[in-house]
Amino acid sequence: MEKPQWLKHFGLRFTPGQVVSLCFIVVLICSSFLTWREVAVLEDNYISSQRNRLDSVSHGMDMQLQFNMDRLFFLRNGMQAALKTPLQLKSMSIAHHEFDRRRQQDAWSVQSGSRHLLTVNGVSDAFVAHGSDLNRDNALLHNELTAALELGYLLHLSSSSNSIESRTQYVSRAGFFVTSDPQPIADITSYYASVIAKPWFFTQSARDNHGRGIRWYTEQAEARGVQVITASIPLYLADRWYGVLAMDVDVSALQRLLVEAIGDQHEGSWQLYDSQLTWLASSRTDVSDEPTLSATDRQRILTDVGHDTRGGFLTASGYISWQKLKNFDGIVLHVHTLREGLGGAFGNIIIALSLLWLVFTSILILSWIVIRRMVRNMIAMQESLEWRAWYDTLTRLPNRGALFDRAEEAVRACQLAQQPLCVIQLDLDHFKRINDQFGHQAGDRVLSHVGSLITNALREHDVAGRVGGEEFCIVLPNTTTAMATRVAERIRNHISAKEFLIRKNTTLRISASLGVSSTEERGRYEFEHLQSIADRRLYLAKQNGRNRVYSAG
């Protein structure tokens, strides 16, 4: 069955060794792609698991912070209610009277008789008059003073073990304030001037806080030397800004909430930052210094925070994921290092998958080496068998079958081009005597040397072959009878002049008889006809004394 044209073309362009290598390369690429695909799926699952963990921790913190934010809203709503409908108590009337009597003093304090009411501290009318954001001319001034005193009641009503604030205070634009901090204030005027200069106070105006929601600020507490987070919310009634209700939270409390929210998820480092990526707390309680976050990672997070609520990215050392908190103006950040990742379930799977790929690739390469070597040996064996089928192993000239095929091709080509072609038939003289006297090994040496002499005397496109024991045939395309006769004489002279070494210290000379035929004689281009004529003339040369060339007769 004849092979398809594409298969023939493919076989001509690629050797069997190249086909084997190509197949193995395809298998290696496919296996590598499938392994890479599995690793990509594992990476997606790993990122998803990290985000789920972050969601769980963020939700836990938000749930704990929710109570404190609700408590701050409760305090504001209670003070708004007190502004509308203040308590009609005798202690309140006394407080109003004391305020009216002392409001001109540089600094003053008003106390009530109840242990649940707070002390109101304030500054003079003159101080308020010179403040750009201060205003004491209000019909509800006494109501606001009552609401400030009632803040103590509200704090008592909303107290809980879940509360995380270290201090709650109300700062009025009318020049007074109340605070839950039991420590006495040495300089009321300086204290009031410092709090109204803080961002959590002056940024709560209607101009700066249209939504009137909670704002968070991070600062260093001068008295205690620790970092404090302040949540503040403005007190409004009928579109009038009365003051700011502020709640201070120590970082240690936030760290406690973070640790509680983490629970048993101790892989990696959990960190809490404010909106400006100022470090606040860490899950590692034994570490007091700020964890290292590269400038590149910090800038990337700051950029992403502006337009997304959560994110994550791979770094050289691990994976960083972050998420905004709903009840705190900050983010929870989880740093999962490469070592921790490799020690986890996903890391073990990736390591196992990588080892399987390495084992498979090693086996594939070894198989390729073995099969490639087998194919190379088979090709060498095939080439050897093909050579043996077409060439004489002794003289390395084409054998009878190969000679006839090449001669037929040469004859057809010369006939089409109307060029002459000659055939030389050669036979060694008295060759049987050499075998009988010196042995067949000596005869083989002579034949081998004669084959080399014939090859060296021919042109590149001439064809010579061994057609019998000591008989040779030479085909000379595009050659006249005179040219072929000269070639035959040259070969005869080379053979007769050669002294053959047949064994150690033993040499001999031999001769050859040659017959020449040509298409110029009768115009016939049949190779067998030409060979028979050359063979007949060869025997004429032998009958007439050997060691000669006959080209006519």
N, C-alpha and C positions, 0 to 999 in steps of 0.2 A: 504494500500500500504506500503510495507516494505521500510524503509529508506536505502539509500546507505551506504556502509561500511565507507566511509570517513566521512559522516555526523555523523554516530554513534561514530566513533573515536573522531571526533571534539567535540561532545556533552559530551563524557566521560572526555575529557581533560580540558574543560572549562565550568565553571558554567555560567548561564545566566547573572549574575552580571558582571562576567569578560568579557563576550562577549560585553555587553553594554559599559563597560569602554574602551575596545579595540576599539570599533567603534568611541567613542567620542575622543579618543586619535588620531586616524587616521584623523578625521575631523579637530581637532585642529592643527595637524602637517600640513595638506594640507592648511588650512587657513593661518597659520603662514608662510608657504613657499610662497604662492601667495602674501601675504602682503610684505614679504621680497623681492620678485621678483619685485614688483611694486616700492618699495623703491630703489632697485638697478637701475631700469630703470630711476627713477627720479634723482638718483645720477649721472648717466651718462649724462642725459640731463642738469643737473646743471653744471657739469664740462664742457660740451660742450658750454653752454652759457657763462661761465666764460672765456673760451678760445676765444670765438667769441668777447667778449668785449675787451679782451686783444689784439686780432688781430686788432680791430678797433682803439684802442688807439695807438698801436705800428705803425700801418700804418699812422695814423695822424702825429705822431712825425717824422717818416721817410720822409714823404712828405715835412714837414717844414724844416728838416735838409738837404734834397736833394738840395735845392737851395744854401745853404751855402757850401756844398761840391762841387757842380758844380762851385760855385764862386771861390773856392780854385783851382780847376783844370783850370778854365779860367785864373786865375792869373799866374799859372805856364806855361800854354801854351803861354800866352802873353810874359812872360819873355824869354821863349825859342825862340820865334820869334824874340825878340829884340836881343838875342845873335847872331842869324844868320844875321839879317838885322836891325841894330840899326838906330834910327832917326838921320838924318844929319841936326842938328840944331846948330846954333851958340852957344846957351847956353850949349849944350853938349860938344862942343870943349873947351869952357871955363872951364867946369867941369873937362875934361880930363887934361887940363893944370894945374889946381889947384891940382889935385891928384898927378900928377908927381912931382910937386914942394913940396908937403907936405908929401909925403909917408914915408919919413924918420923920421918924428916927432912921438913922443910917442903916441899922440892922435891928431886927426885932424877931420875937418868937411868940406864938400864940398856942396855948395848950388848953385842952379840955379836961374835964374831970373823969372821963371814961377811959378805961385801960385799952379799949379797942380802937380809940381814935388816935391819929398821928399828930405830931407837933408840926405846926405850920411855921416856916421860917421865911423872912422876907426882907426886902430892902425898902428904901424911902421912896416917896413920890418923886423926889428930885432925880433919883437914879433912873426911875422908869421914864421920866420925861426926856432924858437924854439918850435913851436906847432907841435905835432905829426900828427894831422889831417889837418893842414893848408898848403896852397900852393899858392904862388903869381906868380910863373913863368909860365905864360900862355899867349899864343898869343892873346886870346880873352879877356884879362883882361879889356881893355877899353870898349869892347862890354858888358861885364858883369856889369861894372859900369853904362853904359847907361841903361841897363835893370833894374838895381836897381833904377835909377832915374825915369824911366818910370813907375815903380810900382805905383807911385802916380796917373798917368793918368789912369792906369788900375783899381785902386780902385775907382776913380771917375766914370769911365764908368760902373762899376758893382754895384754901390751903389744902395740900395733898402731898403724899410722899413722892408722887411723880413729878413734883415741881422741881425745876432745875435752876431757877434764878437765884442769884446771890443777893440781889437788891432790886427793889422796885421803887420808882419815884415819879412824881408828877411835877413838872416845871411849868409854871404859868407865865404868860406874857405880861401879867399884871404885877410882876415883881415878887412872887413868892413861890415856894416849893415845899413838898413834903417827901420824905424818904423813909423806907422801911429799915434802913441801916440804923442799928441802935447806937452806933458810935456818935458822940457829941461832935458838933461842927464848931471848930474854934473861930473861924472867920466866915460869917454868913455871907457878907458882901462879896468877898473873893470867891467863895464857893459858887454863888449864884452867877457871878460874872463868868466863871470858867465853864459852867454847864450850858449857858446860853450861847457860848462861843463854840460848842462842840457841834460837829456835823449832824449828829442825830437829832439836834434841836432845830437849827436854823434851816435845814433842808426839808422841813415838814410844812412849810407854808403852802398855800393853795397854788402858788406859782411853780413850786418845785415838786409837789406831790399831788398831782391832780386826782389820782385815784384814792388818796387818803388811806393807803394800805400800810402794812408793816414794812419798815426799812431796817436793814441790818448793817451794823458798822463794827469794825475791828479796831481796837486800840489797846495801848499798854497802860494798865492801871498804875498811876504814879505811886499811890500809897502802898499798894500790896506788891508791886513789881511783877505782876503776872498779866498774861494776855486776857483781855475781857472782850466778849461779844455783847453788843448792845442792840436789842430789838426795840424800836420806837414806833409809836403810832400817834397821829395828831388827834386832839380833842376838838371836835367841831359841833356847833349847834346853830342852826339857821344860817349856814354859810359863814359863820364867824369862827375864826381860829382863836381858841382860848389858850392852848398850851400843848405840851407833849407828855405823853405817858411812856416811860422808858423802863425796860427790864434788862438788867445786867446778868449775863451768864458767864461763869468761869469756864475756861477751856477744859479744866479737869472734869466738869460735869458733862461736857460734850464728849469727852473721851470715854467716860463711863457709858453714855448712851451708845457710842459706837461699838464698844466691846460687847454690850448686851445685845445689840442688833446683829453682830457677827455670829454669836452663839458658837457652834462647833465648826464653823467654816474658817479654819485657821490657816489654810493654804495661802501663801503670799502675804503681802503687807497691805493692810487697809488704812487709808489716810483720809483725813478730813481737811478741806481747804475752803477758804472763803471765795467770793466771786473773783477776786483779784489774784487767786492762787497763792495767797498767804497761808502757810502751813499752820494748822490749828491743833490737830490731834492725830494719834496713830494707834493702831491696834496693839502694837508692841509696847507694852507699858514699861518695859525695862529700858526703853530708848527715850531719852529726853530731848535730844537734838533733832533738828529738822531733817527729815530724810532727803537724800540727794535726788533731785529731779533736774535733768539736763536742761540747758537753756532752749535747745531745739524742741524737746518734748513739752516744755512749759509754754512756748510760743504756739505750738500746734494745738494744745488744749485750749489756750485762750482764744485762738481763732475759731475753733470748732464750737466753743461754748456760746459764741455770739449768735449762732443760727441753728443749734441743735440742743436737745436735752440730754443726750448721752452719746457716747462714742468709744472708740478703742482703736488701737493700732499696735503693730508688731515693732519691737525695737531689737537691737543687736543682742540684748541680754534677756528679753522676755516679752511679755504682753502687758500693755497698760490699758485699762478700761476705766471709764469715769461716767458719772451720772449726776445730774442736778437734783437737789433736794427740793421738794415742794414747800416745805414749811421752814426752810432756812435758805438764805441767800448764799449758797455755797455748793460744793460738789463733794461726793464720795469717790475716792480714787482707789483702785485695786491694782497693785503691781505684782504680777505673777512671773517669777524669774524662770529662765530656761531650765535650770537645775530642778526647780520644783515641778515644772511641767513634765520633764522626763521621768520624774519619780512618781507621777500620777498615772491614772488609768490610760489617758490618751497617749502619754509618753511611752508607756509600755507597749501599747499597740503599734505606735509608729516605729519603735525600736525593733519589734518583732517583724513588722512589715519590711523594714529596711534590711534586716538580716535575711529574710526570705528572698528578697530581691537580689542581695549579694550572692546568696547560695545559688539561686537560679541562674544568675548571670555568669557565675564561675563555672557551673556545670555546662552552660550554653557555650562559653568560650572554649572549655576543654573539649566539648563535643565537636565544635567547629574545627579545632586543631586536628583532632583525630580523623574526622570525616574529610577535611581538606587534604590531609596526608594520604588517606586511602584513595581519594579521587586522583591525587597527583600520581600515586603509584599505578592506579588503573590506567591513567592516561599514558604514563610511560610504558606500561606493558602493552597497551593498545598500539602505541606508536611503534614499539619494537616489533610486534606481530605484523603490523602493516608494512614495516620496512623489510622484514624477512619475507613477506609475501611478494614484494616487488623488487627486491634487490638480492644479488648474489653475495652471501656473507664472506666469501673468500676474496673476491676481487673488488667488492663494494660497487660493482656496476649493476645496472638493471638486469634482471633475469630475462628469460625468453618471453614470458608473458608481458612484462612491463615494456620490453623493447618493441614488441609487435604493436602494442597500443600507441606508444610514442611515435613509432615509425609511420603508422597509419595517419596520425594527426599531421605529421610533417609532410607526408605525401599529399594529403588533401589541401594543405595550405599552399604548397608549391604549385599544385595543379590549378588552384583558383588564381594564383598570381602569375601563372605561366612562367614559372622559374624552373631551372633544371634541378635535378636531385640525383645524387649518386649513392651507391651502396658498396661497401667494402666488406668482403668476407675474408677472415684471417684464421689461419690454423698453424699451430706450432709444429715444427719439424722434429720427428723422432722423439716425441714427448713420452711415448710409452717406454722407451728405453730409460728415461730418467726415473720413472716410477719403479721400473724393474731393478735398476742398478742402485739407486740411492734411496728408494722408499717413497711412499706417498707424501710424507711430510715435506720432502725436498720438492716434489712436484707442486704441492700447494704453495710453497714459497715462490716458485717460479711463476705460477699463475698470478699470485698477488702482485709481484713486481711488474709483470706484463700488463696487468690491469692499470697500474699507476702510470706506466709509460704511455699507454693508449690515451688515458684521460688527459695527460699533460700535453699531448700532441694535438688535441682537438680544440675547436672554438666553443664558446659558451652555449650556442644553440645547436651544436652537433650532438648526436645521440650514439652511444656505444653500449653494447651489452654482451654478456656471455650466453651463447646459445647452445653450447655443448661442453664436453669435458675440457678440451683445449682449443675450442673454436669460438671465435668472437665475430660479431657483426657490427659495422659502423654505418650510420646514416648521416649523409652530409647534405642538408637542405641548401638550396641556392648555390650549388657548386657544379661547375662544368667537369667534363671527363678529364681534361688536362689538370685541373686543380685537384681533383680526387686522386689522380695518379701520383701527383707530387706528395700529397698527404700520406698515401700508402707507402711511397718510397721512404718518407721521413720516419714513419713508424717502423718499417723494416730495418732501416739503418740503426735506429735507437735500440731495437731488440738485439740485433746481431752484434752491436758494439758494446752491449752491456755484459759485464762479467758478474754472474749471479753467485752470491754466497749461499750455499745450500747446507753447509754444516761447518763446524770449526775447521779452519785451515783447508777447506775444500771449496773451490769455485768451478764454474763451468760456463760455457757460452752456448747459446742456442740460436736458432734462426726461425724465421716464419715465412710462410708462403701466403700471398694475398691475391684476391681476385676482385676486379672493379667492374661495376655495371652502372649505366646512366640512362636517364630518360631521354637523352639527346639522340640515342641510337634509333629507337623506334617510336618515341613519343608516348610510350605506355607508362602509366603512373600506378601500376599495381605493385605493391611492395613484394609480394610473394614471387612475382615474375622477375623483378629486379634481383631479389636474393638468389633465386635459382640460377640466373645467369652468372652472378658473381661467384656462386658456389662452383659452377662448372669451370669457370676460369681459374678458380683456386686449385682445382685438381689438375688443370693443365700446367699450372706453375709447379706443382709437385712432380708431375710426370717429366717435366723438362729440367729437372735438377734441383728443385726446391730453392728456398731463400731468394725468391724473386716475385715480381708483381706482374700480373697479366690484366690488361685493361681492354683487350680486343681479341677477337678470334673465335 
